[in-house]
Amino acid sequence: MLVQIQSDADLYQREFERRLGNTHWTDPHWRAKPVPPWVEEVIQSGIDRASELALSESPWANADSRAHWREWLTDATNRFAQLKNTSRSLQADLERGDLAAATADYSKWSTGYGAWIRALNGAAGDYDRGLRQSFSTAESEVVQLKIGLEIVLVVVVAMSLLLLWLGERALRPLSDLARLAREITRRGLRKEDKTLLPEISLSRNDEVSQLTREFHRMASALLEREKMVETQKKRLQDQYDQLRDMGELNQNILNSIESILLVTDLEGRVTRFNPPAVQWLRAGPDSIRESLLSSWPQIRSFTDPDQQGGDTWLERIFKTGESLRIEPRLIGGKIYGGTLQPLRTADGKPRGSILVLDDLTDEIDLQNRLQHAEKMAAVGRLSAQVAHEVRNPLHSIGLETELAVELVQPGTDPRLKQSLASILSSVDRLEKITDNYLKLSRLTTGEKTVFDLGEVLEAVLATYSAAFEVQKVRVNWKREPNGSLMVSGDRDLLENAIGNLVRNSLQALASAEVKQPAIEVNLGTQLDGKVFLRIQDNGPGVSRTAREKLFTPFFTTRAEGTGLGLSFVRKVADDHGGSVQCLDWPEGQGAGFEMSLPAH
């Protein structure tokens, strides 16, 4: 044990030098760390074990020896405690940056450690010398005992021979019983073994006869019990088969549930879950408790009282006996909702709870699309009605104004001609708005054809080439070399939709007066096989509050806008089985839109 303590002391010194040694003080990246507690605990446990050994009763230790070792162990324990206190003080000095105090504590620790090691070495030497002296004394006593044992051995051998001769005659039935017992042990008990037992005269009543009779009774009892065991074994096997089948059925049912299912105990700890729950936990937050508390405020905690009478959530649902509906919430990019219901034992006592979650992302997205389609249909009907009602008076106003302009005589006040030109400009603007309304109301995919989306993009860029030159906008567009860009749909509608996106970028760049305006256009295929078109500019961008309403009809951030351009783009994308979205771009660093369409 002393040698073990010495070895642990070397480990303690190495850990001290590595974590607190003065060779690392000048390293700016080094930080002082405490000596691992487990090293100190190992040394302390060695000292405690040595104390037990030293104070235990032993024929080789007298009272003086025990007193000596008790005194030494007390001193060793105190020295080690001083070393631990000094190392902690040194760590505190280093953390404060007090090098003077750290140097003093380091010197104090080194001196104390050396004295402690010398005490350990001296104790080991004292113990070794005492051990040799005790061994010498024991050796002399063993020589004396050896002579006495030789005499006893001769007597024992003689008595053994006599007993063997007598036992061979008296204990012969025991030999037969032992042989039969070995056979039974090797192959098991059989019914015919009772006939192989030695026959004992009823008149004999010695110990061997009694043992043989008891052996007969034991064999009979064992045979009866074996029958009972076989019967119970068969019954248990049948029950085990039923439980196994039931367990497999329950597991199959659990695995076949597509919803996320979590079972908790009364403390709120998750005890069972199905495969979808495992995938959800791995893909979602690290802790189910954190995700629940952060996503559903109505579930304050599984253990903390809520605001309803101080009851915990589990206590409340067990009192009411009703399930708690979880409203849809966004977790890890998807929307989940479900129910929380109590779990009870067969006698009605609370056992835990069951949490069932469903991925409602597609369902809610479908609802949003349906609401958007209904809103667009209403807008279309309203737009068509308003446009038809306004269009005819606008034509009349425009014709009358043009006639008035032609009738203006030379020398007339120029302000009159200016006012008439302003009226014509306003009439043209209103006609454009009504045309947009009618276009939105009559929007439908015409005859579908298969075409290359890249060719449509080239036609749009060619259309706006003059505007690019006037605004000095640099246009970079890239087409991925791999993958087909063939799509099926109405080419004219898609050309108008892409033109709206390009026109929006030009208007944003013009309003912000960007020094080096640029538009990036990327065309390619996504991992799911869809064709995508991404248009980005370095204009003022779109605010986060405006992104939520970008595709809402009549919403616009420009005074001269109609709020129907992006609604038109989204309607075209939806009718072609695709989608359009505003990219998550840093505010003030430009804007980006991406349209995806199914590949042909």
C-alpha positions as CSV (number, residue, x, y, z in Angstrom):
1,M,0.0,0.0,0.0
2,L,2.9,2.4,0.7
3,V,4.4,1.6,-2.7
4,Q,1.0,2.4,-4.3
5,I,0.8,5.7,-2.4
6,Q,4.3,6.5,-3.7
7,S,3.3,5.8,-7.3
8,D,0.1,7.9,-6.9
9,A,2.3,10.7,-5.4
10,D,4.4,10.7,-8.6
11,L,1.1,11.0,-10.7
12,Y,0.0,13.8,-8.3
13,Q,3.3,15.7,-8.9
14,R,3.0,15.3,-12.7
15,E,-0.6,16.6,-12.8
16,F,0.4,19.5,-10.5
17,E,3.3,20.5,-12.8
18,R,1.2,20.2,-15.9
19,R,-1.6,22.4,-14.6
20,L,0.1,24.7,-12.1
21,G,3.9,24.4,-12.8
22,N,6.0,27.5,-13.1
23,T,7.3,26.4,-16.5
24,H,4.0,27.4,-18.0
25,W,3.5,30.8,-16.4
26,T,5.1,32.8,-19.2
27,D,2.9,31.1,-21.9
28,P,0.1,33.7,-22.7
29,H,-2.2,30.9,-23.9
30,W,-1.8,28.8,-20.8
31,R,-4.5,28.9,-18.1
32,A,-4.1,27.6,-14.5
33,K,-6.2,24.5,-13.8
34,P,-6.8,22.7,-10.5
35,V,-5.3,19.3,-9.9
36,P,-7.9,16.7,-10.9
37,P,-10.0,15.8,-7.8
38,W,-9.8,12.1,-8.6
39,V,-6.0,12.1,-8.2
40,E,-6.3,13.6,-4.7
41,E,-9.1,11.1,-3.9
42,V,-7.0,8.1,-5.0
43,I,-4.1,9.2,-2.7
44,Q,-6.5,9.9,0.2
45,S,-8.1,6.5,-0.2
46,G,-4.7,4.9,-0.2
47,I,-3.8,6.6,3.1
48,D,-7.2,5.6,4.6
49,R,-6.6,2.0,3.5
50,A,-3.1,2.1,5.1
51,S,-4.7,3.3,8.3
52,E,-7.1,0.4,8.3
53,L,-4.3,-2.1,7.8
54,A,-2.1,-0.5,10.4
55,L,-4.8,-0.5,13.1
56,S,-6.2,-4.0,12.4
57,E,-5.5,-6.9,14.7
58,S,-2.4,-8.8,13.6
59,P,-0.2,-11.4,15.5
60,W,2.9,-9.6,14.1
61,A,2.1,-6.1,15.4
62,N,2.3,-5.0,19.0
63,A,0.9,-1.9,20.7
64,D,4.1,0.1,20.1
65,S,4.0,-0.7,16.4
66,R,0.4,0.4,16.1
67,A,1.1,3.6,18.0
68,H,4.1,4.4,15.7
69,W,2.0,3.8,12.5
70,R,-0.9,5.8,13.9
71,E,1.3,8.7,14.6
72,W,3.0,8.5,11.1
73,L,-0.4,8.2,9.3
74,T,-1.7,11.3,11.1
75,D,1.4,13.2,10.0
76,A,1.1,12.0,6.4
77,T,-2.6,13.0,6.3
78,N,-1.8,16.5,7.6
79,R,1.1,16.9,5.2
80,F,-1.1,15.9,2.2
81,A,-3.9,18.2,3.4
82,Q,-1.3,21.1,3.5
83,L,-0.3,20.2,-0.1
84,K,-3.8,20.4,-1.3
85,N,-4.4,23.7,0.4
86,T,-1.2,25.2,-1.0
87,S,-2.1,24.0,-4.6
88,R,-5.5,25.7,-4.3
89,S,-3.9,28.9,-3.0
90,L,-1.4,28.8,-5.9
91,Q,-4.3,28.4,-8.4
92,A,-6.0,31.4,-6.9
93,D,-2.8,33.5,-7.1
94,L,-2.3,32.6,-10.8
95,E,-5.9,33.4,-11.6
96,R,-5.4,36.9,-10.0
97,G,-2.1,37.3,-11.8
98,D,-0.2,37.7,-8.5
99,L,3.2,36.1,-9.5
100,A,4.9,37.1,-6.3
101,A,2.4,35.2,-4.1
102,A,2.4,32.4,-6.7
103,T,6.2,32.0,-6.5
104,A,6.0,31.8,-2.7
105,D,3.2,29.2,-2.7
106,Y,5.0,27.2,-5.4
107,S,8.2,27.1,-3.3
108,K,6.1,26.2,-0.2
109,W,4.4,23.4,-2.2
110,S,7.7,22.0,-3.5
111,T,9.2,22.0,0.0
112,G,6.2,20.3,1.5
113,Y,6.0,17.8,-1.3
114,G,9.7,16.8,-0.8
115,A,9.2,16.4,2.9
116,W,6.1,14.3,2.3
117,I,7.9,12.0,-0.2
118,R,10.8,11.6,2.3
119,A,8.3,10.6,5.0
120,L,6.8,8.0,2.6
121,N,10.2,6.6,1.7
122,G,11.2,6.4,5.4
123,A,7.9,4.7,6.3
124,A,8.5,2.1,3.6
125,G,11.9,1.4,4.9
126,D,10.7,1.1,8.5
127,Y,8.0,-1.3,7.4
128,D,10.4,-3.4,5.4
129,R,12.8,-3.7,8.4
130,G,9.9,-4.6,10.7
131,L,8.7,-7.2,8.2
132,R,12.1,-8.9,8.0
133,Q,12.4,-9.1,11.8
134,S,8.9,-10.6,12.1
135,F,9.7,-13.1,9.4
136,S,12.8,-14.2,11.2
137,T,10.8,-14.7,14.4
138,A,8.1,-16.6,12.5
139,E,10.7,-18.8,10.8
140,S,12.2,-20.0,14.1
141,E,8.7,-20.8,15.4
142,V,7.8,-22.7,12.2
143,V,10.9,-25.0,12.7
144,Q,9.6,-25.9,16.1
145,L,6.1,-26.5,14.9
146,K,7.4,-28.7,12.0
147,I,8.8,-31.3,14.4
148,G,5.5,-31.4,16.3
149,L,3.5,-31.8,13.1
150,E,5.6,-34.7,11.9
151,I,4.7,-36.5,15.1
152,V,1.1,-35.7,14.7
153,L,1.2,-36.8,11.1
154,V,2.4,-40.3,12.0
155,V,-0.4,-40.6,14.5
156,V,-3.0,-39.4,12.0
157,V,-1.8,-41.8,9.3
158,A,-2.1,-44.7,11.7
159,M,-5.5,-43.7,12.8
160,S,-6.6,-43.2,9.1
161,L,-5.6,-46.7,8.1
162,L,-7.6,-48.1,11.0
163,L,-10.6,-46.0,10.1
164,L,-10.4,-47.0,6.5
165,W,-10.4,-50.6,7.4
166,L,-13.5,-50.2,9.6
167,G,-15.3,-47.8,7.2
168,E,-14.9,-50.2,4.2
169,R,-17.1,-52.7,6.0
170,A,-19.5,-50.3,7.7
171,L,-19.9,-47.6,5.0
172,R,-20.2,-49.8,1.8
173,P,-23.9,-48.8,1.3
174,L,-22.7,-45.2,1.3
175,S,-20.5,-45.9,-1.7
176,D,-23.4,-47.2,-3.7
177,L,-25.4,-44.1,-2.7
178,A,-22.6,-41.8,-3.8
179,R,-22.2,-43.6,-7.1
180,L,-25.9,-43.4,-7.8
181,A,-25.9,-39.7,-6.7
182,R,-23.2,-39.0,-9.3
183,E,-25.2,-40.7,-12.0
184,I,-28.3,-38.7,-11.1
185,T,-26.3,-35.5,-11.1
186,R,-24.9,-36.3,-14.5
187,R,-28.1,-37.4,-16.3
188,G,-30.9,-36.3,-14.0
189,L,-33.4,-38.3,-11.9
190,R,-35.4,-41.1,-13.4
191,K,-38.2,-43.3,-12.2
192,E,-36.1,-46.5,-12.3
193,D,-33.5,-45.0,-10.0
194,K,-35.6,-45.9,-7.0
195,T,-35.0,-49.6,-7.8
196,L,-31.2,-49.1,-7.9
197,L,-31.1,-47.9,-4.3
198,P,-29.4,-50.3,-1.8
199,E,-31.8,-52.5,0.1
200,I,-31.8,-51.9,3.8
201,S,-33.1,-54.3,6.4
202,L,-36.0,-53.0,8.4
203,S,-34.4,-54.3,11.6
204,R,-31.3,-52.1,11.2
205,N,-31.5,-48.6,12.6
206,D,-28.0,-47.2,12.3
207,E,-27.1,-43.9,10.7
208,V,-26.4,-45.5,7.3
209,S,-29.8,-47.2,7.2
210,Q,-31.5,-43.9,8.2
211,L,-29.6,-42.1,5.4
212,T,-30.7,-44.7,2.9
213,R,-34.3,-44.4,3.9
214,E,-34.1,-40.6,3.7
215,F,-32.6,-41.0,0.2
216,H,-35.6,-43.1,-0.8
217,R,-38.0,-40.4,0.4
218,M,-36.0,-37.7,-1.2
219,A,-36.1,-39.5,-4.6
220,S,-39.9,-39.9,-4.4
221,A,-40.4,-36.3,-3.4
222,L,-38.1,-35.1,-6.3
223,L,-40.0,-37.1,-8.8
224,E,-43.3,-35.6,-7.7
225,R,-41.8,-32.1,-7.7
226,E,-40.4,-32.7,-11.2
227,K,-43.8,-33.4,-12.5
228,M,-45.1,-30.2,-10.9
229,V,-42.1,-28.3,-12.3
230,E,-42.8,-29.6,-15.8
231,T,-46.4,-28.6,-15.6
232,Q,-45.5,-25.1,-14.4
233,K,-42.8,-24.8,-16.9
234,K,-45.2,-25.6,-19.8
235,R,-47.7,-23.1,-18.3
236,L,-45.0,-20.4,-18.0
237,Q,-43.8,-21.1,-21.6
238,D,-47.4,-20.6,-22.8
239,Q,-47.7,-17.3,-20.9
240,Y,-44.3,-16.2,-22.2
241,D,-45.3,-16.9,-25.8
242,Q,-48.5,-14.9,-25.3
243,L,-46.6,-12.0,-23.7
244,R,-44.0,-12.1,-26.5
245,D,-46.7,-12.1,-29.2
246,M,-48.5,-9.2,-27.4
247,G,-45.2,-7.3,-27.1
248,E,-44.5,-7.8,-30.8
249,L,-48.0,-6.6,-31.6
250,N,-47.6,-3.5,-29.5
251,Q,-44.2,-2.8,-31.0
252,N,-45.6,-3.2,-34.5
253,I,-48.5,-0.9,-33.7
254,L,-46.1,1.6,-32.2
255,N,-43.8,1.4,-35.3
256,S,-46.7,1.7,-37.7
257,I,-47.9,5.0,-36.2
258,E,-46.7,7.8,-38.6
259,S,-47.3,10.5,-36.0
260,I,-44.6,11.5,-33.5
261,L,-45.4,9.7,-30.3
262,L,-43.6,10.2,-26.9
263,V,-44.6,8.5,-23.6
264,T,-43.5,10.2,-20.3
265,D,-43.6,9.2,-16.7
266,L,-45.1,11.2,-13.8
267,E,-41.8,13.3,-13.7
268,G,-42.1,14.3,-17.3
269,R,-39.2,12.1,-18.4
270,V,-39.5,10.5,-21.9
271,T,-39.7,6.7,-21.4
272,R,-40.9,5.4,-24.9
273,F,-41.0,6.7,-28.4
274,N,-41.6,5.4,-31.9
275,P,-39.2,5.7,-34.9
276,P,-40.7,9.0,-36.2
277,A,-40.1,10.5,-32.8
278,V,-36.4,9.4,-32.9
279,Q,-36.0,11.0,-36.3
280,W,-37.7,14.2,-35.1
281,L,-35.5,14.4,-31.9
282,R,-32.4,14.0,-34.0
283,A,-33.4,16.5,-36.6
284,G,-34.9,19.0,-34.1
285,P,-33.6,20.6,-30.9
286,D,-31.1,18.8,-28.6
287,S,-33.6,18.6,-25.8
288,I,-37.3,17.7,-26.0
289,R,-38.0,19.6,-22.8
290,E,-36.3,22.7,-24.2
291,S,-38.3,22.4,-27.5
292,L,-41.6,22.0,-25.6
293,L,-41.0,24.9,-23.3
294,S,-39.8,27.2,-26.0
295,S,-42.4,26.3,-28.6
296,W,-45.6,25.9,-26.5
297,P,-45.9,28.6,-23.8
298,Q,-49.1,26.9,-22.4
299,I,-47.0,24.0,-21.3
300,R,-44.9,25.8,-18.6
301,S,-43.3,22.6,-17.2
302,F,-43.9,19.0,-16.4
303,T,-43.1,19.7,-12.7
304,D,-43.5,23.4,-12.0
305,P,-46.9,24.7,-10.9
306,D,-48.8,26.8,-13.5
307,Q,-51.2,29.6,-12.9
308,Q,-54.3,27.5,-12.5
309,G,-54.4,26.8,-8.7
310,G,-50.8,25.8,-8.4
311,D,-51.3,22.4,-10.0
312,T,-48.7,21.0,-12.3
313,W,-49.5,20.2,-15.9
314,L,-49.7,16.5,-15.2
315,E,-51.9,17.0,-12.1
316,R,-54.2,19.2,-14.1
317,I,-54.9,16.8,-16.9
318,F,-55.3,13.9,-14.4
319,K,-57.8,15.9,-12.5
320,T,-59.9,16.9,-15.5
321,G,-59.2,13.6,-17.4
322,E,-59.2,15.6,-20.6
323,S,-56.6,15.8,-23.3
324,L,-54.8,19.1,-24.0
325,R,-54.7,20.3,-27.6
326,I,-51.4,21.7,-28.8
327,E,-51.9,24.5,-31.3
328,P,-49.6,24.4,-34.4
329,R,-46.2,25.8,-33.7
330,L,-43.0,26.2,-35.8
331,I,-40.2,23.9,-34.7
332,G,-37.1,23.3,-36.7
333,G,-38.5,24.8,-39.9
334,K,-41.7,22.7,-39.8
335,I,-45.1,23.2,-38.2
336,Y,-46.3,20.6,-35.6
337,G,-49.5,20.2,-33.6
338,G,-51.2,17.4,-31.7
339,T,-52.5,16.4,-28.3
340,L,-51.3,15.7,-24.8
341,Q,-53.3,13.1,-22.9
342,P,-53.0,11.4,-19.5
343,L,-51.8,7.8,-19.2
344,R,-53.3,5.6,-16.5
345,T,-52.8,2.1,-15.1
346,A,-55.5,-0.6,-15.3
347,D,-56.9,0.5,-11.9
348,G,-57.1,4.2,-13.0
349,K,-54.0,5.5,-11.2
350,P,-51.9,8.2,-13.0
351,R,-48.9,6.7,-14.8
352,G,-47.6,9.4,-17.1
353,S,-48.7,11.1,-20.3
354,I,-48.7,10.5,-24.1
355,L,-47.6,13.3,-26.5
356,V,-48.8,12.9,-30.1
357,L,-47.5,15.3,-32.7
358,D,-48.3,15.5,-36.4
359,D,-46.4,17.4,-39.1
360,L,-48.9,20.0,-40.3
361,T,-46.5,21.8,-42.6
362,D,-48.0,20.5,-45.9
363,E,-51.6,20.8,-44.6
364,I,-51.2,24.4,-43.5
365,D,-49.3,25.2,-46.7
366,L,-52.2,23.8,-48.6
367,Q,-54.6,25.8,-46.6
368,N,-52.6,29.0,-47.2
369,R,-52.5,28.2,-50.9
370,L,-56.3,27.6,-50.9
371,Q,-56.9,30.9,-49.1
372,H,-54.5,32.7,-51.5
373,A,-56.4,31.1,-54.5
374,E,-59.7,32.2,-53.1
375,K,-58.4,35.7,-52.4
376,M,-57.0,35.8,-56.0
377,A,-60.3,34.6,-57.4
378,A,-62.1,37.3,-55.5
379,V,-59.6,39.9,-56.6
380,G,-60.0,38.7,-60.2
381,R,-63.8,39.0,-60.1
382,L,-63.6,42.4,-58.5
383,S,-60.8,43.5,-60.9
384,A,-62.9,42.4,-63.9
385,Q,-66.0,44.2,-62.7
386,V,-64.1,47.4,-61.8
387,A,-62.0,47.4,-65.0
388,H,-65.1,47.0,-67.2
389,E,-66.9,49.8,-65.4
390,V,-63.9,52.1,-65.6
391,R,-62.6,51.3,-69.0
392,N,-65.4,52.8,-71.1
393,P,-65.4,56.2,-69.4
394,L,-61.6,56.2,-69.6
395,H,-61.8,55.7,-73.4
396,S,-64.2,58.6,-73.7
397,I,-62.1,60.9,-71.5
398,G,-59.0,60.0,-73.5
399,L,-60.7,60.7,-76.9
400,E,-62.3,63.9,-75.7
401,T,-59.0,65.1,-74.3
402,E,-57.1,64.3,-77.5
403,L,-59.8,66.2,-79.5
404,A,-59.4,69.1,-77.1
405,V,-55.7,69.1,-77.7
406,E,-56.2,69.2,-81.4
407,L,-58.7,72.1,-81.1
408,V,-56.4,74.3,-79.0
409,Q,-55.6,77.3,-81.1
410,P,-52.1,78.8,-81.3
411,G,-51.6,81.6,-78.8
412,T,-53.8,80.0,-76.3
413,D,-52.6,79.9,-72.7
414,P,-49.9,77.1,-72.6
415,R,-51.1,76.0,-69.2
416,L,-54.3,74.7,-70.9
417,K,-52.3,72.5,-73.2
418,Q,-50.1,71.4,-70.2
419,S,-53.2,70.4,-68.2
420,L,-54.6,68.4,-71.2
421,A,-51.3,66.5,-71.5
422,S,-51.4,65.8,-67.8
423,I,-55.0,64.4,-68.2
424,L,-53.8,62.2,-71.1
425,S,-50.9,60.9,-69.0
426,S,-53.3,60.1,-66.1
427,V,-55.7,58.4,-68.5
428,D,-52.9,56.2,-69.8
429,R,-51.9,55.2,-66.3
430,L,-55.4,54.3,-65.4
431,E,-55.7,52.2,-68.6
432,K,-52.5,50.3,-67.6
433,I,-54.0,49.7,-64.2
434,T,-57.3,48.4,-65.7
435,D,-55.3,46.2,-68.1
436,N,-53.4,44.7,-65.2
437,Y,-56.7,44.1,-63.4
438,L,-58.2,42.4,-66.5
439,K,-55.0,40.4,-67.0
440,L,-55.2,39.2,-63.4
441,S,-58.9,38.3,-63.6
442,R,-58.5,36.4,-66.9
443,L,-55.2,34.7,-65.9
444,T,-55.1,31.1,-67.0
445,T,-52.7,28.8,-68.7
446,G,-53.4,28.6,-72.3
447,E,-52.2,25.9,-74.7
448,K,-49.3,24.2,-73.0
449,T,-46.1,23.6,-74.9
450,V,-42.7,22.3,-74.1
451,F,-39.9,24.9,-74.3
452,D,-36.5,25.8,-72.8
453,L,-36.8,28.2,-69.9
454,G,-33.4,29.6,-70.9
455,E,-34.8,30.8,-74.3
456,V,-37.7,32.6,-72.4
457,L,-35.1,34.3,-70.2
458,E,-33.1,35.4,-73.2
459,A,-36.2,36.9,-74.8
460,V,-37.0,38.9,-71.6
461,L,-33.4,40.2,-71.3
462,A,-33.5,41.3,-74.9
463,T,-36.8,43.1,-74.3
464,Y,-35.3,45.1,-71.4
465,S,-31.8,45.6,-73.0
466,A,-32.6,49.2,-73.8
467,A,-33.6,49.9,-70.2
468,F,-30.4,48.3,-69.0
469,E,-28.4,50.6,-71.2
470,V,-30.3,53.7,-70.1
471,Q,-29.9,52.9,-66.3
472,K,-26.3,51.6,-66.9
473,V,-27.2,48.3,-65.2
474,R,-24.7,45.5,-65.5
475,V,-26.5,42.2,-66.1
476,N,-24.7,38.8,-65.4
477,W,-26.6,35.7,-66.1
478,K,-25.4,32.1,-65.8
479,R,-26.9,28.9,-66.9
480,E,-25.8,25.6,-65.3
481,P,-24.3,23.3,-67.9
482,N,-25.8,20.1,-66.4
483,G,-29.5,19.2,-66.4
484,S,-32.4,19.9,-68.7
485,L,-34.2,23.3,-68.5
486,M,-37.2,22.1,-70.5
487,V,-40.6,23.0,-68.9
488,S,-44.2,22.6,-69.9
489,G,-46.7,25.5,-69.8
490,D,-47.8,28.8,-71.3
491,R,-44.7,30.5,-72.7
492,D,-46.3,34.0,-72.9
493,L,-47.5,33.9,-69.2
494,L,-44.0,32.8,-68.0
495,E,-42.3,35.5,-70.1
496,N,-44.6,38.2,-68.6
497,A,-44.0,36.8,-65.0
498,I,-40.2,36.8,-65.5
499,G,-40.5,40.3,-67.1
500,N,-42.3,41.5,-63.9
501,L,-39.4,40.3,-61.7
502,V,-36.8,42.0,-64.0
503,R,-38.9,45.2,-64.1
504,N,-39.1,45.2,-60.2
505,S,-35.3,45.0,-60.0
506,L,-34.9,47.9,-62.5
507,Q,-37.3,50.0,-60.6
508,A,-35.6,49.3,-57.2
509,L,-32.2,50.2,-58.7
510,A,-33.6,53.4,-60.2
511,S,-35.2,54.5,-57.0
512,A,-32.1,53.9,-54.9
513,E,-29.7,55.5,-57.3
514,V,-27.1,52.8,-56.8
515,K,-23.6,53.8,-58.0
516,Q,-22.8,50.5,-59.8
517,P,-26.2,48.8,-60.3
518,A,-26.1,45.1,-61.2
519,I,-28.5,42.2,-61.7
520,E,-27.5,38.6,-61.2
521,V,-29.6,35.9,-63.0
522,N,-29.0,32.2,-62.4
523,L,-30.8,29.4,-64.2
524,G,-30.4,25.7,-63.3
525,T,-31.9,22.6,-61.7
526,Q,-32.5,21.8,-58.0
527,L,-31.8,18.6,-56.2
528,D,-35.4,17.5,-56.5
529,G,-35.3,17.9,-60.3
530,K,-37.2,21.2,-60.5
531,V,-36.0,24.0,-62.7
532,F,-35.2,27.2,-60.9
533,L,-34.7,30.9,-62.0
534,R,-33.0,33.2,-59.4
535,I,-32.9,37.0,-60.0
536,Q,-30.9,39.2,-57.5
537,D,-30.1,42.9,-57.5
538,N,-27.9,45.2,-55.3
539,G,-30.7,47.7,-54.7
540,P,-32.1,48.8,-51.4
541,G,-33.7,45.4,-50.7
542,V,-37.0,44.5,-49.0
543,S,-37.7,45.1,-45.3
544,R,-38.6,42.1,-43.2
545,T,-42.1,43.5,-42.4
546,A,-42.7,43.9,-46.2
547,R,-41.6,40.4,-47.1
548,E,-44.6,38.9,-45.3
549,K,-47.0,40.8,-47.6
550,L,-45.1,40.9,-50.9
551,F,-47.4,38.5,-52.7
552,T,-50.6,39.9,-51.3
553,P,-52.7,41.7,-54.0
554,F,-52.7,45.5,-53.9
555,F,-49.7,45.6,-51.5
556,T,-46.9,47.8,-52.9
557,T,-44.0,49.8,-51.5
558,R,-44.0,52.3,-54.4
559,A,-46.3,55.3,-54.7
560,E,-46.9,54.6,-58.4
561,G,-47.2,50.8,-58.0
562,T,-50.4,48.8,-58.4
563,G,-49.6,46.0,-56.0
564,L,-50.5,43.3,-58.6
565,G,-47.1,42.5,-60.2
566,L,-45.8,39.9,-57.7
567,S,-49.4,38.6,-57.2
568,F,-49.4,38.0,-61.0
569,V,-46.0,36.2,-60.8
570,R,-47.2,34.0,-57.9
571,K,-50.4,33.1,-59.7
572,V,-48.5,32.1,-62.9
573,A,-46.0,30.0,-60.8
574,D,-48.9,28.2,-58.9
575,D,-50.8,27.5,-62.1
576,H,-47.7,25.8,-63.5
577,G,-47.3,23.7,-60.5
578,G,-44.3,25.7,-59.2
579,S,-43.6,28.3,-56.6
580,V,-41.9,31.7,-56.1
581,Q,-40.3,33.1,-53.0
582,C,-38.4,36.1,-51.8
583,L,-34.9,35.0,-50.7
584,D,-33.7,35.5,-47.2
585,W,-31.4,38.4,-48.0
586,P,-29.8,40.8,-45.5
587,E,-31.8,44.0,-45.3
588,G,-30.3,46.9,-47.2
589,Q,-28.0,44.7,-49.4
590,G,-30.3,44.0,-52.3
591,A,-33.2,41.7,-53.0
592,G,-33.6,38.3,-54.6
593,F,-36.5,36.2,-55.9
594,E,-36.5,32.5,-56.9
595,M,-39.1,30.8,-59.1
596,S,-39.1,27.0,-59.4
597,L,-41.1,25.0,-62.0
598,P,-41.5,21.3,-62.6
599,A,-39.1,20.0,-65.2
600,H,-40.7,18.4,-68.3
